[in-house]
Amino acid sequence: MSSSVSFRITRTAEDLAQTMTALSQRLLTLEQRVEAMELQLRQQRQDGQTVPEEERLMLDGIERMLRETRDLLSTETVSTESVSTETVEESWHGDGSSLDASPDCQDIAA
């Protein structure tokens, strides 16, 4: 019986050794793939940083136009809000009644 236990332990140790070897090989393969991807990423970043001057000027112009458009939109939003607030305030009398309910604006047929 002790020989069968010894055999099982030896067999389990061999299986573990094979599993460790397979995992180590996979780890090395993954590390090589990561290095290759990092190198490719670095090259792409370097290529991306060498944008021609003409293209850079065009992009700067577009960025400036976007900023101006955003500024215009934000000022239009503020002025639209103030105009709508004034319109609402003008449509009501101080006592809370609507201008439409005033005797001047009543329908003649009524």
BABABA-895446 format. One line per 10 residues: their letters; for each residue x, y, z of C-alpha. Coordinates in steps of 0.001 Angstrom, whole numbers, plus 500000, padded with zeros to 6 digits. Layout:
<pts>
a	X/Y/Z ~ ...
</pts>
This chain:
<pts>
msssvsfrit	500000/500000/500000 ~ 502853/502378/500707 ~ 504118/501829/497169 ~ 500740/502854/495699 ~ 500738/506034/497817 ~ 504290/506744/496746 ~ 503310/506168/493111 ~ 500382/508596/493456 ~ 502592/511250/495016 ~ 505193/510815/492280
rtaedlaqtm	502524/510904/489580 ~ 500931/514037/491090 ~ 504344/515716/491335 ~ 505051/514897/487674 ~ 501647/516287/486643 ~ 502329/519446/488621 ~ 505754/519791/487001 ~ 504244/519441/483526 ~ 501534/521942/484372 ~ 504146/524384/485701
talsqrlltl	506209/523966/482524 ~ 503169/524586/480320 ~ 502180/527639/482361 ~ 505723/529010/482218 ~ 505780/528638/478435 ~ 502428/530376/478136 ~ 503643/533174/480394 ~ 506743/533674/478239 ~ 504597/533756/475100 ~ 502252/536317/476655
eqrveamelq	505161/538478/477816 ~ 506600/538448/474286 ~ 503227/539446/472847 ~ 502920/542290/475368 ~ 506405/543543/474468 ~ 505540/543439/470763 ~ 502313/545345/471384 ~ 504110/547956/473515 ~ 506716/548442/470783 ~ 503977/548822/468180
lrqqrqdgqt	502156/551328/470396 ~ 505341/553371/470887 ~ 505925/553444/467135 ~ 502341/554529/466494 ~ 502676/557313/469055 ~ 505892/558513/467454 ~ 504283/558432/464013 ~ 501299/560322/465388 ~ 503519/563031/466836 ~ 505076/563742/463467
vpeeerlmld	502007/565486/462049 ~ 502903/567703/459083 ~ 502941/571432/459850 ~ 500189/572181/457323 ~ 497896/569631/458951 ~ 498689/570965/462421 ~ 497811/574525/461330 ~ 494545/573302/459827 ~ 493672/571459/463044 ~ 494524/574535/465122
giermlretr	492165/576600/462948 ~ 489394/574064/463396 ~ 489967/574022/467150 ~ 489767/577837/467261 ~ 486504/577777/465268 ~ 485054/575188/467654 ~ 485964/577346/470644 ~ 484366/580419/469040 ~ 481227/578430/468234 ~ 480990/577172/471815
dllstetvst	481409/580726/473095 ~ 478653/581943/470779 ~ 476352/579145/471848 ~ 476948/579859/475519 ~ 476262/583606/475092 ~ 473133/582876/473008 ~ 471881/580521/475721 ~ 472368/583186/478389 ~ 470670/585901/476301 ~ 467806/583553/475340
esvstetvee	467198/582746/478996 ~ 467127/586430/479945 ~ 464752/587263/477064 ~ 462367/584452/477991 ~ 462421/585566/481645 ~ 461605/589147/480643 ~ 458784/587952/478372 ~ 457227/585925/481171 ~ 457515/588838/483601 ~ 455918/591242/481101
swhgdgssld	452975/588920/480492 ~ 451867/589127/484125 ~ 450611/592155/486084 ~ 451874/592842/489554 ~ 448712/591353/491104 ~ 449304/587996/489416 ~ 446605/588287/486761 ~ 447411/587660/483127 ~ 447430/590467/480554 ~ 445035/588365/478498
aspdcqdiaa	442461/588661/481284 ~ 442600/592460/481300 ~ 439524/594336/479984 ~ 441547/595783/477074 ~ 442276/592306/475668 ~ 438839/590738/476175 ~ 437097/589324/473154 ~ 434442/591632/471683 ~ 432031/588735/471132 ~ 431915/588070/474848
</pts>
